[in-house]
C-alpha cells in the first residue's frame, strides 16, 4: 500500500468514526422519534446512499411499510443503530 493510499484510507476511517459518533449522539438524545422515515431521511442519517438503504431493506436489516412509498419504521432504525451500521 502506498503512502497516498494509506492516507486516503485513514481519512475514510476518520470520516466513518465521526459519522458513528454523530449517530450515537442522535440515538442517545432520542432524536429518532418519528414512527416512520423516508429512504432519503435514513440515507442522510446513516450517511449512506439511498441505494445502500434499499439494499439494507432487501437484506431484511430494516423493517418497512408501504405508505404512499416505502417508509422505514422508527423502531427498526433504532434497533439498527443499537447494533451498528455496516
N, C-alpha and C positions, 0 to 999 in steps of 0.2 A: 504494500500500500504506500502510495506516495505521500509526501508531507501535505500536499494540497488536498488529496482525498481524505486524509486523516482530519484536517481542519474542517472540511465540509461535514464529515460525519459527526465530529464533536459539536459543531454548530447545530446540526439537526437534533442531536441528543439534548442539547440545551433548550431548544425550542419545545421539544416534547415534554421535558421536565417542567417548563413554565406552563404549558397547557395543562398538564396534570395538576399542578398547584392551583391553577385557576379553577379547574373543575372541582377539586377538593374543597376549595373555599366556597364555591357556589353551593355545593352539597351541604357543607356544614352550616351555611347561612340559610338553608332551606329555600333557596331560590328556585328549586324545582317544585313549583306549587300547582301548576296547572294540571288538569286531568289529561289533556291531550296536547301534543305538539306536532307541528308540521315537519316534514322531512327537512325542509330548509332550516327551521329553528334548531333541530337536533344537529344538523351538519355544522351549523355555526357554533353551537355549544361544545361539540366534540372536536372542532377544528378539523373536520373531515369533509370530503366532497359529498354532495347528495348521493352520487353513485355508491360511495362507500357505505352510507346509511342504508340504502336499498339492499346492498349485499348483506349487511348485518340483519336486516329484516328477513331476507331469504334464508339465511342460516339459522333463523329462529332465535337470534340474540335479543331482539326487541319485539314486544307484543304490539300489534296494531289493530285498528278498527277502520272501517270504511265510512267516513262521514263527509261525503262530497269529495273525497280524496283520501289518501292514506294518512292516518294520524297515528302517532306513536303514543302509547299510554304512558302517562307521567310516572306511574309506579314502576313500569318496566324500565324506564330510563333511570330511575333511582337505583334499581337493582343492578343495572349495568354499571353505573358509576361506583357502586359499592365494590363490585367485582373487578373493576379496572377496565379501561378501554384498550383494545388491542389494535 
